[in-house]
Amino acid sequence: MLRVEEISKRFKKNGRTVLDHLDLSLEKGEFCAVMGGSGSGKSTLLAVVAGFLKPDEGHVFLDGKDLYVLSDKELSSVHRSRIGYVPQSNILLKNYTVMENIVSPYTDGEKEQVLKEKAAVILSEMGIADLADRFPYELSGGEQKRVCLIRALLMDPEILIADEPTTGLDAVTGDIILRFLDTYAKSGKIILAATHDEHSKALATRVLTL
Amino acid sequence: MSNRKTRYLLKNIRRQRFYNLCLLLTILILSSILFAASVISQSLNQGVRNMERRLGADIMFVPKGSKENAENMLLEGSRSSFYFDDSIFEKISGIDGISEITSQCFLKSLSADCCSSEVQIVFFDPETDFVVGPWIETEYSKKLSQDQVIVGSSITIENGVIRLFGKEYPVVSQMAKTGTALDSSVYFSSSAKSDVLLHAEEKGSFLTEEQKKGEILSSVFVNVSSDVKLEKVIETAHQTVGDIFDVVYPKQLNTSLAGSLSNITGIVRILSISLTVLLFLILLLISSLIMNQRKQEVALFRILGKTKRKLALALISEVGAVSLAGAVSGCLLSALIVIPFGTFIGRSFSMPYLGPGTLKTLLLVGVISSSAVIISFLTSVFFILKVTNIQPYLALRREE
């Protein structure tokens, strides 16, 4: 379903090659943990696979279609409904409430209520239902991370790409997130997560070390 | 746009309330300046053009010492009365080189107890008058009988009549506003002069013995043939009637007015352009700050699947909505000041002033609001395109 062929990525600034002719293929139900030290290229790989960062060489195919030849509209459609992304930092918009942070990227005012109801269900599953009307500065790091994850999952993407989803979190919160990811993968989705976490490694169906 | 989309748009505007308030205020100031400058320039222009059309005499002979009063009366509409013995008309009309000649007599009603209101009364000869006659003919082309009057636009009429010196005179026509002294005058045919003066004498004791006789006039208007010099006619008039008159040059007054108008509108234009340029730069700064502030939001929305086009349209809609609100408010605020105080503005420039009508005002609001929105669009479109074309992933990494 997701196929990465011979991708290479060099950074012009320092000339360093972080990905060198890498191949990867993932099918439904797989949870792939990408491991490696700092600067090994984990985040870069995730960005390239997600379609955010064009590789210098190689291709990323989703159902046989190269992500990097798609139009802006087509690629946006992929990002909207097929690939969910959780950034490394808890990037939330400070003047949006938790609910607005989750729902606003996917709506222009239309179908807002349907998405809000869906978000409320996931917020409840994540144990933060009572935070829907709070602003990001009122949340802990763990709560913020869960909001970012819910935002990425709202449209039921077939592929969830998470950049260090448990880094900096306490054990309990990390565990909640990992269990959620595991359940999600088992429901027939693909998880690609960069991590240093041994727990993630244990849950992963595949480990890719860079 | 659906209600939901409108609510969403307003919510987004409220989220950036500080910057949007700055944008709104800047556009409000810009449009109010543009509106005021346009209304003042156009009103002065229209007033002077009306004056030019209706004061088309080469020479206006007035009694010696009355020049300033006559000029003030023509330009500012101040009420005045000064008189010659009416025999001067015959003497001047015999001078060679005169192509057109007519006379007028002015009488000011003095006290409120005798008249509906204080007005300038003008007796004119409908047969020969080329000064106000053609203007009056545009609204009333029939013969004006002895007890009928035509009034300027500023004159108050009650039940179709005007009461002057204890007598009611039917008003057969009220002229359209000109923004000049003509608006505050009542026009009688010169054949009514003796009758009106008689009533005036009955009601007040302000008439001199000479005036009571009715054999008076206030000014003689003359147009001179193109091959004759004005100075020559004036010199001959001096020789014929003696040193009993001053000369006012209505056309030259117009030329001088046109010069003043050109100066005033020039200054208004320069000030407007300078302020527009300054506000344009401020708008550029505000747009740059707004879009910089929203970089993270745009990058995040791009990563989560919003297209560049959709985001650009959303941002343009927000800027457009705020700008439109600011522009319309600015025009209305400016209209509340400039339109009611139009007469005062005209007087402060010592120039005729004809404010725009409702339709023209609405048209101006439309044109200036559109211009302000376009200016706002031009100052923001570059930053909107720049922010929606960022590499979202790299932009988010930089924000981390």
Boltz contact constraints between the chains, C-beta under 6 A:
constraints:
  - contact:
      token1: [A, 47]
      token2: [B, 393]
      max_distance: 6.0
  - contact:
      token1: [A, 52]
      token2: [B, 393]
      max_distance: 6.0
  - contact:
      token1: [A, 53]
      token2: [B, 393]
      max_distance: 6.0
  - contact:
      token1: [A, 72]
      token2: [B, 307]
      max_distance: 6.0
  - contact:
      token1: [A, 72]
      token2: [B, 308]
      max_distance: 6.0
  - contact:
      token1: [A, 73]
      token2: [B, 307]
      max_distance: 6.0
  - contact:
      token1: [A, 76]
      token2: [B, 305]
      max_distance: 6.0
  - contact:
      token1: [A, 76]
      token2: [B, 307]
      max_distance: 6.0
  - contact:
      token1: [A, 79]
      token2: [B, 305]
      max_distance: 6.0
  - contact:
      token1: [A, 80]
      token2: [B, 305]
      max_distance: 6.0
  - contact:
      token1: [A, 85]
      token2: [B, 303]
      max_distance: 6.0
  - contact:
      token1: [A, 87]
      token2: [B, 396]
      max_distance: 6.0
  - contact:
      token1: [A, 89]
      token2: [B, 400]
      max_distance: 6.0
  - contact:
      token1: [A, 91]
      token2: [B, 300]
      max_distance: 6.0
  - contact:
      token1: [A, 91]
      token2: [B, 396]
      max_distance: 6.0
  - contact:
      token1: [A, 93]
      token2: [B, 297]
      max_distance: 6.0
  - contact:
      token1: [A, 95]
      token2: [B, 15]
      max_distance: 6.0
  - contact:
      token1: [A, 105]
      token2: [B, 301]
      max_distance: 6.0
  - contact:
      token1: [A, 105]
      token2: [B, 304]
      max_distance: 6.0
  - contact:
      token1: [A, 108]
      token2: [B, 5]
      max_distance: 6.0
  - contact:
      token1: [A, 108]
      token2: [B, 8]
      max_distance: 6.0
  - contact:
      token1: [A, 109]
      token2: [B, 4]
      max_distance: 6.0
  - contact:
      token1: [A, 109]
      token2: [B, 5]
      max_distance: 6.0
  - contact:
      token1: [A, 109]
      token2: [B, 8]
      max_distance: 6.0
  - contact:
      token1: [A, 110]
      token2: [B, 4]
      max_distance: 6.0
